[in-house]
C-alpha cells in the first residue's frame, strides 16, 4: 500500500470515528429529555442540525448508525455519504443531496478502485453478466470533473442487472433530476438488499431500493419540509423487469423492514409525510 492510500485510509477512519462519537454524544444528551423534546419539537430541530454537521447529505439522520464497524463503515465525501460493507464488498447505502447546480455537462469519468476503502476493481465486474451500477448516478454529479470523478469510485457501485440499471432505475434517476431542475432541494438515499449470490466475493443484491425526498420549491431543509414529497421504490435486480419505475413504488416502511434501517430519525415531519403517503 503506498503512502497516499494510507493517508486516505487514515482520514476516512478519523472522520468515521468523529461522526460516531458525535452521534453517541447527541444520543446521550437527548435521552434524558426525550419526552420534553417530543412535546415542544425543539429536539427534532437540534438533531437535524447535528446530522447536517456530520454530513450535509444526511439531514434526516444516519439510517444504519454507521460508524467504525467494517461492515457498516461511515464514509464521508463532499459529494455523498455512504455506509461500506467489507464483507459484501458493496455499500449498504449511499446518500446525497441534489440541486439544479449539481447538474451540468461534464463528461463521464472512468471507474476506479477507491483510494481509501478496499473496494473491488472495475475489472472484477468484467464478463460477470452485471453492470457496474451507480448508486449516486454520474449525471447527479456532472457540474465539475472533480465531482463526477468522485462518484466513479467502486465504493459507489453495485452489481446491477442491465434491465434494472438501464431501465426503471435510470428512469427514477431522471425523475430525481427533474425535481431538482424545477428548483427543489432533493435528498436521495439508495442501496441494495438481499442476495442473488456473488461475483468474485461481491454480493449481488436481490433488489435495489431508493428513497427520494423533494422539499418545497425554493426552500431548504428544515424550512422546506412541511410541503415535502417522499417517493420510495424497491426494484427486483433481474432481467424480468418493467421499464416503468412507477410500478415499483413502495412505502418507506417496507424498505425499513427489508433493510433494518430507520430513515427519518432526525426529521419526524418528513417521517410523518412518508407514513401518510404509504405506498405510492
C-alpha positions in Angstrom: 0.0 0.0 0.0 1.5 3.4 -0.9 1.7 6.4 1.3 -1.2 8.2 -0.4 -3.5 5.3 0.1 -2.5 5.0 3.7 -3.2 8.7 4.2 -6.7 8.4 2.6 -7.5 5.4 4.9 -6.4 7.4 8.0 -8.5 10.4 7.1 -11.6 8.2 6.4 -11.2 6.3 9.7 -10.8 9.6 11.6 -13.9 11.0 10.0 -16.0 7.9 10.8 -14.7 7.9 14.4 -15.5 11.5 15.0 -19.0 11.0 13.5 -19.6 8.0 15.7 -18.5 10.0 18.8 -20.8 12.9 17.8 -23.8 10.6 17.4 -23.2 8.9 20.7 -22.8 12.2 22.5 -26.0 13.5 20.9 -27.9 10.4 21.9 -26.7 10.7 25.5 -27.7 14.3 25.7 -31.1 13.7 24.3 -32.1 10.5 26.1 -32.9 12.3 29.4 -35.3 14.7 27.9 -36.9 12.8 25.1 -40.4 13.4 26.3 -39.9 17.1 26.6 -38.5 17.5 23.1 -41.4 15.4 21.7 -43.8 18.0 23.2 -42.1 21.2 22.0 -40.5 19.9 18.8 -37.2 21.5 19.7 -35.3 18.2 20.0 -36.0 17.3 16.4 -34.6 20.6 15.1 -31.4 20.1 17.2 -31.0 16.6 15.8 -31.4 17.8 12.3 -28.7 20.4 12.8 -26.4 17.8 14.3 -27.0 15.5 11.3 -26.0 18.3 9.0 -22.8 18.8 10.9 -21.9 15.2 10.3 -22.7 15.5 6.6 -25.0 17.8 4.5 -26.1 14.6 2.7 -27.6 13.2 6.0 -30.0 15.8 7.3 -32.5 13.2 8.3 -30.0 11.1 10.3 -27.7 8.2 9.9 -30.1 5.3 8.9 -27.9 2.4 10.0 -25.9 4.2 12.7 -22.8 3.6 10.5 -19.5 4.3 12.2 -16.3 2.3 12.5 -17.8 -1.2 12.1 -16.1 -2.6 9.0 -19.5 -3.9 7.7 -21.2 -0.6 8.4 -18.4 1.9 8.0 -19.3 5.5 7.6 -17.6 7.2 4.6 -18.0 10.9 4.2 -17.1 12.7 1.0 -18.0 16.2 -0.3 -20.2 14.5 -3.0 -22.0 11.9 -0.8 -22.2 10.0 2.4 -22.1 6.2 2.5 -22.0 3.0 4.6 -19.5 0.5 3.4 -19.8 -3.2 3.9 -16.4 -5.0 3.8 -18.0 -8.5 3.9 -20.4 -7.8 1.0 -17.8 -5.6 -0.8 -20.6 -3.1 -1.7 -22.1 -0.1 0.0 -25.0 -0.7 2.3 -26.3 2.7 1.2 -25.3 5.9 -0.4 -26.9 9.3 0.4 -26.6 12.5 -1.5 -28.2 16.0 -1.8 -29.2 17.1 -5.3 -29.9 20.6 -6.6 -30.0 22.1 -10.0 -26.5 23.4 -9.6 -25.2 19.8 -9.4 -26.3 19.0 -12.9 -24.1 20.0 -15.8 -22.4 18.8 -19.0 -19.2 17.2 -17.6 -18.2 14.1 -19.5 -18.4 10.8 -17.7 -15.3 9.7 -15.8 -13.7 6.2 -15.6 -14.3 3.6 -12.9 -11.6 3.2 -10.3 -10.8 1.3 -7.1 -11.3 3.6 -4.2 -8.3 5.4 -2.7 -9.1 4.7 0.9 -11.6 1.8 1.1 -10.6 -1.7 -0.1 -13.1 -1.9 -2.9 -13.3 -4.3 -5.8 -11.5 -3.4 -9.0 -13.6 -2.3 -12.1 -12.2 -5.5 -13.8 -13.9 -7.7 -11.2 -17.2 -6.9 -13.0 -15.9 -7.7 -16.5 -17.8 -10.6 -18.1 -19.8 -11.0 -14.9 -23.2 -10.6 -16.5 -23.9 -7.5 -14.4 -23.5 -3.8 -15.0 -21.3 -1.6 -12.8 -24.4 0.1 -11.4 -24.0 3.6 -9.9 -25.8 4.2 -6.7 -25.3 8.0 -6.8 -25.6 8.5 -10.6 -23.0 10.1 -12.8 -25.4 12.8 -14.0 -26.2 13.9 -10.5 -22.6 15.0 -10.1 -21.9 16.4 -13.6 -21.2 20.0 -12.5 -17.4 19.6 -12.5 -14.9 16.9 -13.5 -13.9 16.5 -9.8 -17.5 15.9 -8.7 -18.1 13.4 -11.5 -14.9 11.5 -10.8 -15.9 11.2 -7.1 -18.9 9.0 -8.0 -17.0 6.7 -10.2 -15.2 5.1 -7.2 -16.2 1.4 -6.9 -17.4 2.3 -3.4 -20.5 3.8 -5.2 -21.0 0.8 -7.5 -23.0 -2.4 -7.1 -23.7 -5.3 -9.5 -26.9 -4.5 -11.3 -28.9 -6.4 -13.9 -28.8 -4.5 -17.2 -32.6 -4.4 -17.4 -32.7 -2.8 -14.0 -29.8 -0.4 -14.3 -30.7 0.8 -17.8 -34.5 0.6 -17.3 -36.6 1.7 -14.3 -33.6 2.6 -12.2 -32.3 5.0 -14.8 -35.8 6.4 -15.2 -36.1 7.1 -11.5 -32.7 8.9 -11.7 -34.2 11.1 -14.4 -37.1 11.9 -12.1 -34.8 13.0 -9.3 -33.1 15.4 -11.7 -36.4 16.7 -12.9 -37.4 17.6 -9.4 -34.0 19.3 -8.7 -34.2 21.2 -12.0 -37.6 22.6 -11.1 -36.0 24.4 -8.1 -36.4 21.8 -5.4 -33.8 20.6 -3.0 -33.8 16.8 -3.2 -32.3 14.2 -0.9 -31.8 10.6 -2.1 -30.6 7.5 -0.3 -30.3 4.2 -2.1 -28.7 0.8 -1.9 -29.3 -2.9 -2.4 -30.9 -5.6 -0.3 -30.8 -9.4 -0.1 -28.5 -11.6 -2.1 -28.7 -13.4 -5.5 -25.2 -14.8 -4.9 -21.9 -13.2 -5.6 -19.2 -12.5 -8.2 -15.6 -12.6 -7.0 -16.8 -12.1 -3.5 -19.0 -9.2 -4.3 -22.6 -9.7 -3.2 -25.2 -9.3 -5.9 -28.3 -7.7 -4.4 -31.6 -9.4 -4.8 -33.3 -6.0 -5.2 -32.3 -2.3 -5.3 -34.1 0.4 -3.3 -34.3 4.1 -3.3 -35.9 6.9 -1.2 -36.3 10.4 -2.7 -37.3 13.4 -0.6 -38.1 16.6 -2.5 -38.5 19.7 -0.4 -40.9 22.6 -1.1 -39.7 24.5 -4.2 -37.3 27.3 -3.4 -36.7 26.2 0.2 -34.0 24.3 2.0 -34.1 21.9 5.0 -35.6 22.2 7.5 -37.8 25.1 6.3 -38.9 23.3 3.2 -40.0 20.1 4.9 -43.7 20.9 5.6 -44.7 20.6 2.0 -42.1 17.9 1.0 -42.9 14.9 -1.1 -41.5 11.4 -0.4 -41.1 8.7 -3.1 -39.8 5.2 -2.4 -39.1 2.2 -4.7 -37.9 -1.4 -4.5 -36.9 -3.0 -7.8 -36.0 -6.6 -8.5 -32.4 -6.9 -9.6 -33.0 -9.1 -12.6 -33.8 -9.0 -16.3 -37.5 -9.7 -15.9 -38.5 -6.2 -15.0 -40.7 -3.4 -16.3 -39.2 -0.3 -17.8 -41.5 2.0 -15.7 -40.1 2.9 -12.3 -43.6 3.8 -11.0 -44.6 0.1 -11.0 -42.1 -0.4 -8.1 -43.3 2.2 -5.8 -43.4 1.1 -2.2 -43.8 2.6 1.3 -40.7 3.7 3.2 -41.7 1.3 6.0 -41.4 -1.6 3.5 -37.8 -0.5 2.8 -37.1 -0.2 6.5 -38.4 -3.7 7.1 -36.3 -5.0 4.2 -33.1 -3.3 5.4 -33.5 -2.8 9.1 -32.7 0.9 8.7 -34.6 3.9 10.1 -34.6 6.8 7.7 -36.1 9.8 9.4 -34.9 9.8 13.0 -33.9 13.4 12.8 -36.8 14.6 10.7 -40.2 13.5 12.2 -42.0 15.9 9.9 -40.6 14.0 6.8 -41.3 10.7 8.6 -45.0 11.7 9.0 -45.3 12.7 5.4 -43.8 9.3 4.3 -46.1 7.4 6.7 -49.2 9.3 5.5 -48.3 8.7 1.8 -47.9 5.0 2.3 -47.3 3.2 -1.0 -47.0 5.5 -4.0 
